[in-house]
Amino acid sequence: MSIYGAMNRDTRRFDDQARNYDALLVLSFGGPEGPDDVMSFLENVTRGRNVPRERLEEVAEHYLHFGGVSPINEQNWALIAALEQELETCGIQLPVYFGNRNWEPFVNDTVCQMRDDGVKRALVFVTSALSSYSGCRQYREDVIRAVDNAGEGAPKFDKIRTFYNHPGFIGPMVEHTRAALAAIPGERLPATRLIFTAHSIPNSMAKHCAYELQLADASRLIAEGSGHPEYQVAFQSRSGPPQIPWLEPDILDVLREAHLASTTDVVVVPAGFISDHMEVLFDLDTEARDEAGRLGMRLHRVPAVGTHPDFVRMIRELIVERMSAFPERPALGARGPNHDICPINCCLVGASPYR
């Protein structure tokens, strides 16, 4: 199998060989850790995409609203600490490294550190619940570039499969959704709308991946498990010029439609995210909550999985899965487990969201 299972021409979906690993790399997006970091961070995110300066300044205000600090790094460190404890408890000796695409610790630096520490083969856990170019393939490209940069002695990497329908992801989301619904008085439940959200992506990107299908499956599984089968899927955090079509409907439009349907309460489930990072705090807890209040509705936002023990256990199980020959691969729903060998045409970028 080629390095990192990336752009592989192999027609197999799974690697059924038992493998030994020296380390785990937790790979994420990154975020600024102070006001002075914000513009540099956004320039990293949008490099090569010709994003107008005024758009960067607009997004910068979202971060400055929270003191210029994104919670994502702290949340990832908390997840790593919980995972390290889970691995130690289960007798798995596997050091955990942390790297980001857009901010410190940068994945290039982390891979060099792994090389210097003598790591020869490692697993990668990407903090994205759904498959797309920006949520999967681009991270694989990040690792390939980091390996090339590290040069001789760089580790080889294998990716842990996408987990959108794993019981360890769906279970905690069901638990959190049930708790939010239980907090609503019974007389208001018939007029309560359940809305699942994920980050919008360009339509051209969505055509080359299973993003929409995976979100639909995850939403259905959580809705069924929560006992509130009437639900809707919406998207958030759209960017790019208006002439480039992105996945719709937008969460704010769905809220307005809910108001017209005499909805009293909306329960918003960020099914496409694993932590309550900036897109959740600003786009849902600030913008969407303000819009719901303006319309006279109560918005109840379900927390992401975060460091829920079942989710942390899931990561450990996915690690063991890649270490085992012909393992069981738990998955809910008809689609079954996602592949761990990525085909060459998997999650292509499509057209650029900027011109």
N, C-alpha and C positions, 0 to 999 in steps of 0.2 A: 504494500500500500504506500502511496506517495506521502510525502511529508504532510502532517496535519490533516490527512484525509481530504485535502483541498483540491477543488477542480478535478476530482478524480474521474477517469474514464471508466473505472470499474462499474459494472452494472449491478453489483451487489448493493443491498441497502444497509447491511450490518457487518461489522467486524466481529466475528465469533471466536477469534483467537484469545486465549488468556495472555494478558500482557502485564509486565512489571513497569511501574512508574516511580520516578524519583521525586515528583512534586506535582502540585496543582497550581495553575494560574487562574485566578479570578480576574476576568477581563471586563471592564466597564467603560462608560462614556466619559466620566470625569466632570468636574464642575469647579467654579471659582471658590476660593476660600477667603475672600475679602474684596472690598470695593475696587482696589487697585488691580485685581486680577480679571475683572469682568470683561473688559474689552479685549484683552489678550486672549482670554478663553474663547470668546465668540469669534475672533479672527481665526483661531485654530479650527473651530467647528466648521467654518464656512470657507476655508482656504481653497482657492481654485474655482469657486462657484459664482463669482461676480455678484455677490449679494450687496445691494445698495447700503451705503453707510447709514442712511436714515433707518433702515430696517434693523441694523445692529443696535443702534441707539434705542430703538423701541423695545427690543428684547432685553437690552441692558437694564432698562427700567424695571423689568420683572424681577431681576436679581437684586437690584438696589432696593426694591421694596422690602426685601428680607435682609438688608444690611450687606448685600453683595456676596453672601455666603450661600452656596448650594449645599443642601444636606446630603447629597448623594455620596460623597466620599466618606463622611462619618457613618452613614448607613451601611456602606460596603465594609468598612472596618468592623462594624458591629456584627455583620454577617460572617465575616472571616473569623472573628473571635468565637462566635457560636459554633462554627463549623470545625475549628481546631479542637474545641472541647468535645464535640461529637466524635471526631476521628480518634482522639486520645481515649475516650471512654470505650470505644469499640476496638481498641488495639491496632489501629491503622496508623503506621508511621509514615506520614506524608506531609512534608512542609508545604505551607500555603503561601503563595506569592500574589501580589496585587499589582495590576497594571491598568492604565487608562488610555483611551484613544486621544483625548483632548486636553488632559491636564495631569499634573503630577499626582502620583508617580506614573510617568509615561511608560507605555509598554516597551518601547525601545530600551529604556534604561533597565526595566525589570528583566527583560530577556538577557541582557548583558550580565546582570547580577546572577541570574540563574546559571549562565555559562561559567562564570567565575566560581560559583559554588559547586561546580561539578555535576550539575543536573544534565542527564543524557536524554531522558524521555519524560515528557510531562503531559498531563491532561489540561484542558482548557474548559472552564465553566464561564459561559457568557451570560451576563445579567439581563438577558432579553427572553421574554416568555414566548414570543412569536417569531416566525421566520420571515425575513425580508432581506433586501440588500443591506440596509442600514443596521438591521438587527442581527444579521448572521454573516453573510458573505463578506461584508466590509471588515468585520472583526477578523475573519480568516485572512483577508489581505493584510490587515495590520500586523498579524503575527508573522506572516511570510516575509514582510518587509523587515520586521524586527529581527528575524532569524538571519536574513541576508546582511543586515547591518552588523549583527554580532559576529558574523564570520565563522572561522574555523572553531569547532568545539561547541557551537550553538546547539541547544537541545532540539529534539524532534517533538512535535506536538500532535496530539489527537484531541478532537473536540467531543465533549459530552453532548448528547442529543438534546434537541429542543423539547421542553417539558410542559407545554401548554395544556396537555390532557393527562398529565401524570397525577395519580391520586394525592401525592404529596403537595401539589400545587392547588388542585381543585378543592381538596378537603378543607384547608384553611380558608379559602375564599368562600366556600359554602358556610362555614362556621361564622365568619365575619358578617356575611350577608344576612344570615338568620338573626344575628344579634341586632343588626340595624332595623330589620323588619319588626322584631319583637318590641322595639322601643316605641313603635308607632301605635297609638290607641286603636283598638279594634274597629271602632266605627269609621276610622279614616282609611283603613287598609283597602277597602274596595276602590277608593279613589287614589290609590298609591301606584306610581309607575316605577318600574325597575329598569334602569338604564345602564348598559355596559359600555365602557369607553376604552379606546386605545388611541395611540398617537396616529394621526392621519399620515398617509404617505401618498406620493404622486400616483395617479392611476396607472401610468406607464410602468412604474415599479411594481405595483400590485399585480399586474398581468403576468409577471415572471416569478411569482412565488405563491405560497399557500397562506399568506397573511390573513386574508379575509375569511377563508375557510376555517383556519385555526381559531380565529377570534369567534366566529359563529359557533364552533363546537364548544369552546371553553364557556361561552356565555350560556349556551343551552344547558350544559352540564351543571353550572353553578345555579342557574335558575331552577332547574328540576330539583337539585339537592336542597335548595332553600325553601321549597314548597310554594313558590310564587312564579308559576310558569308563564305568566304574561309579562313580556319584557321587550326591550328594544335595544338595538346596537347603535351607538353613535361614535363620532370621532372628535378628536381635540387636537390642539397645538399645531394647527395647520400653519405652514409658512410658505414663502415663495410668492411670485406675482399672481394676481387673480386670473390671468389668462391661461395658466397651467392648471388643469383639473387635478384635484386631490380627492381622496375618498371622502364621501359624505354619507349621512348628514352630520353637520357640526352640532356639538352638544348644546350650544346656545339656541340653535334653531329648534332642536328637539324640545328644549324647555319651553319655548314659545308655543309649540304645537301642544304640549302637555297642558299648558295653561288654558288654551282654547277648548280642550277636552274636559275642563273642570277638575283637573288633577289637584289634589291638596298637598301631596307629598311626593317627592322623587327620591329614590334610593339610587345613588350613583356608585357603580362598581368599577374601579380602574383595572379591568381584567387584563389589560395589555402591559401592566407594570408590576414589578416585584417590590418596589419601595416607594415611600411617599416623598418623591423628589420634587424638583421645581415644577415640572409640568403638572403634577398633582396639586401642589400647594398653591400655585398661581392660577392655572387654568380651571381647576375644579373648586378649590377651597376659597378662591378670591373671585374670579370672574363669574363662574357658573353660580356660585352661591349668591353673589350680588344680584345676578339676573333673576334667579329664582325668587329672591326676596322682593325684588321690584314687581314681580308678577303675582306676589301674594302666595307663593308656595314655600313649603319647608323642604330644604335640601339636606339629605342625610348621606354623607360620603363614607363609603365602606373603606377601611384601611387595607393597604396592600399586604402581601404575605410577610414581608419584612424578615424577622428572625423567628417566625413561628416554629416551634420544635418539629412539627411534621414536615415543614419545608426544608429545614436544615437536615433532617433525616433523609429526605428525598435526595439531596445533593450527595450525601454519603452513599446512598444506595446506587446512584448513577455512577459514582466513582467505582464502586465494587463491580457494577455491571460491566464496565470497560476492562476490568481486571480479570474477568471470568470467561471461560469458554462456554459458548451457547447459553448465555444467561436468560433468565426470565426478564421480560421488559414490560413492566406494568404500564398500562395505558387504559384510559376510559374512552368509551365511544367507539363508533364503527371504524374510524380511520386507523386505529391501532397506534403503535409507537412510531415516532418520527425516526427517520434514518440517522445513523451515525457515520455513514460514508456519503459525503456530499458529491452528487454528480456534477459534471463539468458545467452544465447549464443551470445549476441551482441558484435561485435568488439573484438573477441578473439585475443590473441597476435600472435599465430602461432609459428613458430620456431624462436629461438633467432637469431638476426642478427650477433652475434659473437659466436665463439666456444671456 
